[in-house]
Amino acid sequence: MSDAKAKGTPFREAIDYFRDKVRLPTRHWTDVYEEAHARAFVVAGAVKDDLLADFQRSIARASEEGRTLEDFRKDFDSIVQRHGWSYNGSRGWRSKTIYHTNMRQAHMAGRWQQAQRLKKTRPYLRYVALQGGDRRPEHQALHGTVRPVDDPFWDVYMPQNGWGCKCSVQSLSDADLKRYGLSVSPPPQIQYEKRTINTPGGPREVTVPHGVDPGFAYNPGKAAWGRQLSEKAMADYKASGAWKKWTRLTPGDYASAGRGLVPMDKPLARLGEKAKGVAGVRAALEKALGGKEKVFTLADDSALLLNAEAMAAHLPVERSPFIPLLPEVLTSPHEIWVSFERHEVTGRIALRKRLIKVVALGEENKLLLLVANASRGLFEGWTFIPIRRLQEANRHRIGMLLWGRE
C-alpha cells in the first residue's frame, strides 16, 4: 500500500486488526515468528513497553488518519529521542520498515476479512503483483493466479510475502471472470525450500514456500481471526473435545526469566465461604468484582473484562471459596507470561496471558499458587493450587515473561 493510498477512507477492518494487537517486547525479529505476528505488535530491539506503546499509537494513528511515511518519521524521531532508543540500521530504512510492514500487513488482514464476508457472491481471489523494474521475479510469476477464497494457496501466499513486498489481491465474482476473460488457475504445486536465518542463538534452518521470505509464510487475516466453522462442524468440534487441542508456539519457560519468583506478600485472610448454587456463586463474584461486570487494568496496562453472570455459569460451587482471591491475582500478580498457541483443528492462533501469584493463607502461612489465563482482553479461567515451596510454581511459568514485579 503506497503512501498515496494511505490517504484514502479509513479501512475499518485493517484498523481493528491493528488495534487488537498485544504489545510484546522483543530483542530480535525472530523472537516472534510467522502467525504470531498477527496477534502481537513488535518492533525488533524494543524491549520497553512504553516505547512499544508510543510506536503502536503512531502506527494506529497513521492507519486511522491516512498519515504518510513522512508523517510517521516525525513521530519516529520524537519517540527515539524521548526514550533514548538505540536501534540497528539507518533512520530511513528502520522507519520505513516499521511503517510499511505494519501498514501493509494490517491492510491485507483487512482484505482477508472482507473476502470472507463476501465469498458467497465473490468466491475468488486474484494475486496482483507489480510488474517490471526490480520486482521479485517469484512474485511476478504469481501475478494473475486465481483461486477460491478458501483455497490452501492463500494460507502461504496471501501478501505480504516478504520485506517490502507490495503485492495485493483482487476479489472476483463469476461475472468478473467472464468480463475480464479470466479463469480459475490450476491448483499450484507449492515448492518448499530450506532457508537459514540468523537468531541470537545462532543460525536456524526454516522451511518456506519458494519466493516467500522467512517469517512471511502465513495469512495474516486467517491467523488473526481464524477459520469460519459451519454449525455442524462446530457441533462436531465440541463433541470431539478438540477445544483442548492447543499447541504452544512460543519457546521459553521459567529459566528464561533469569530469576525465581519474588517474595510473597504478607499473609492474606482465610478463604470465603462455600456458595449455595449458581445464584450464590454469582453473588460472590459480584461482591469480588464490585458489580456485575468490571474491566481490570493489569500490571502491563492492558485491559481485562470479567462478567459475573458468564463466569457463574461455568464455575463449580466447590471453587467459590477462592473467589475473593481473584482480584488479587489480576491487580497484583508477581509475573505475567505470554504464549502463542495454535489450535490443532481450526488452525487459529491465540495469544494467551498467564498471570501468576503466590500467596500465604491465614496464620498457617500455607502457600497457594494463583494462576489466571486471559486472551484478547477476555478472562478465560483461573486455578488455585496448594504448593509446599515456591519452586513448584515454575512449571506454570511458560512462554515469554512479559512483566515481572521488581
Number of C-alpha atoms within 10 A of each C-alpha: 16 12 14 11 11 21 15 13 11 14 17 13 19 25 21 16 22 26 17 15 18 22 23 24 24 20 14 16 15 16 17 23 17 15 25 24 23 29 24 20 23 26 23 19 15 19 18 15 16 15 19 21 16 17 24 21 13 21 25 20 14 21 29 19 15 20 20 18 23 14 12 20 18 12 18 23 12 13 18 16 11 10 12 10 14 10 13 10 9 9 14 11 10 15 19 18 16 18 21 21 18 21 22 23 25 25 26 24 28 22 22 25 20 15 23 18 12 16 18 11 13 18 18 24 26 21 22 19 23 15 14 9 7 7 13 15 14 12 23 17 13 17 18 18 20 25 22 18 21 15 12 13 18 19 16 18 21 26 28 26 24 18 14 12 20 19 22 21 21 13 21 22 16 14 12 14 14 10 9 8 8 16 14 15 12 9 12 11 7 12 9 12 12 12 14 11 13 12 12 11 6 7 10 12 11 12 13 20 18 16 20 22 15 21 21 23 25 24 25 31 28 22 22 24 17 17 15 12 11 9 9 9 11 12 11 12 15 12 10 10 9 14 13 11 13 18 12 17 18 18 13 14 18 20 11 13 19 9 8 12 20 14 11 13 12 11 15 14 12 14 14 14 14 16 19 14 13 18 14 15 27 23 18 24 24 20 14 18 20 11 12 16 15 15 14 17 13 16 19 14 11 13 13 17 15 19 18 21 17 12 17 21 12 11 16 13 16 13 15 23 16 17 22 18 18 18 13 15 21 23 13 15 23 23 24 26 22 23 21 24 21 19 17 14 13 16 14 18 25 25 22 21 23 25 28 24 23 26 24 19 16 14 10 8 12 14 19 19 21 24 24 20 19 18 15 18 17 15 16 15 13 16 12 16 13 15 14 12 12 17 11 12 22 13 9 15 23 21 24 24 22 23 18 17 12 6
